[in-house]
């Protein structure tokens, strides 16, 4: 029996999770970066709780963005180097489902853990309690957007040997709306405003990204393989 | 007009940066044939194979599969081919068994996978991560795909790399068994094959023609 399209989604999801599980150290590095960098903020700027509380939402969002961007570059690199990507391109199936599976795995490995440890960072940066729930909600939706958008950049730069800088240049402008509304959600929560409004926009962005990014990634991967 | 060939190539050309890398005017491949693509390094053997697998798009010309253009019956064609390239697509962090289950295009039973690994002399290695295996053993893991696949067309790019003498014999046996049971093989290698009925196809890219006038 030939594998179905939904199966290829789960197959890639499972394989990428298994691969990260076998290399836990590498898989955990975005999370470690996230936590370590945030501990440096009070040391480098000011230990004053009131001033820290003011910048906490922005700092946490910037670090989450950088942590995602650092890890997303490797999304297709391994598959490109060992020939699995070529096998995927010539396999008799629609590319979108495996691609979505890979991005989902990336979010489960980076975005979800970042979201889950973010209250710890909030505590370290003495963020007001009212900001915790908006922060976790916005990070959960926002990091998924970041994974999807970053994967487009990763697909574009996969055939370049040192594509890191180019990836950052491609992906940064795409990340800006996400960080604007993500940071706003947390700030609204702290200020006692209706924080679900910017969160809804983040949700809309994610819905659009889920619909469009896999298509973009699939066609970019086809293009890069042609040369 | 008889039955159309399994693969027919007509006036195929592939250019990269204004250089013709592959130029193939006429080529037929029928069921039961082994075609050995030969040529010096850089003459376009891999490019020809990649054109055949649709990983590359030709600049000119067509490839016909059972008389139909492969662009028209893409999915049907792709599910009938198996390509093993230089990069074997073996994931080093996965075990041999996981790799095979993962790479197969159809649902496989665990026993089928273990049988294939055993046939390639990897009995007892099925649950060891592939990075612990030697280069030749990793190549055998990749080649075990041949035994669990139901594709009729095999495209093998330098499949003998890193294989020992027994491995070479085993692979030659696999190829002759495959063609006698209704398949066809295109293999790019420098090695002399000890198999009955191998047809040779020399390729010589224009790059080289220019380099040695």
Interface residues (C-beta under 8 A of the other chain):
Chain A: X1 X2 X3 X11 X15 X18 X19 X22 X23 X81 X82 X83 X84 X86 X87 X89 X90 X91 X92 X225 X226 X227
Chain B: X16 X53 X54 X55 X56 X57 X74 X75 X76 X78 X79 X81 X83 X85 X86 X87 X88 X89 X90 X91 X92 X93 X94 X98 X102 X103 X105 X106 X107 X129
